[in-house]
Amino acid sequence: MSVTILVVVAFGAALWMLGLTGGRWPEGSTTPEQTLLRLCLGDRSRMQRLISREYSRAPGIDYEEAMRRAIERLAWGRALSADDGGR
């Protein structure tokens, strides 16, 4: 349960920070690409597959939005699996 809370709080803080900076990540902070790559455990091909999937779901979005949606979907999926005991 505590892992879920940490994921949700971290994700909420990232979205809050993004809102404060007018949709741009502050200099010196982790970029969405770095965050997604970390969530993919360094697997760039997985990261690209997730971004491609977001493009296919919403063809008009840009790269930043595709990454943001992939991060959100990945974080949400992990939070759900932590809630049900990883089943």
N, C-alpha and C positions, 0 to 999 in steps of 0.2 A: 504494500500500500504506500509506503514512504517513497518508493521509486516513482510511482505514478505522480505523487504530489510534486516531487522535484522536477519531473519532466514538464508538468503543466505550468509550474511556477516559472521555470526557465523559459519556456516558450512564450508565456504571457509577458515576461520581462523583455524578451526580444521584440515582440510586437509593439509593446509600449514604447521602447526605445526607438523603433522604426517610426512610430507615429510622432514622437517628439522631434525627430530630425527631418520631418517633411518627406518621409518615404526614402530617405537616403541613409545609408549606414555611416555612423561617425568615423572619422579618420582614426586609424589605429585599432579599430575594433574588428571583430570577426565578421567577415562578409557572409552573405547567404551561401555563396559557393563553398566557402570553407566549412560552414556549419553543416551543409548537406553532405559534403565529403566525409566529415567526421561521423555523421550519423550513419553513413554507408561503410564505416570502418575502413576508409581509404580506398574503397573499390570504385574507381572512376567509371568503369563500364556500368555498374549498378546505378551510379548517380545519373549517367546519361540516359539510361533506360527510364528512370523515374521522371526525368525532365521531359523526355519524349512522350511518356504516357500523359503528362499534364498538357502538352501541346495537342495531343490527339483529343483530349477531353474538351479543350477550349482553344481552338485553332488561332484565335485572334490575339492571344496573350503574348507578351514579350518574355525574354529570357529570365529577367529578374522575377517576374510574376510566376513563371513556371517553377523556378527554384523555390519561391516562397510557398507555393502550393504543395510542392513535393515535400518540403520540410514539415509543413503542417500535417499532411496526410501520414507521413512516416512517424512523426511524434504522436499523433492521435492514435495510430495503430499500436504503437508500443504502449501507450497509456492503457488502451483497452486490454491488451494482452497481459499487462501487469495486474489489472483488476480481476481478471478471471483466473489468476494463478498460473498464467502461461499456457493454458489449455488451447 
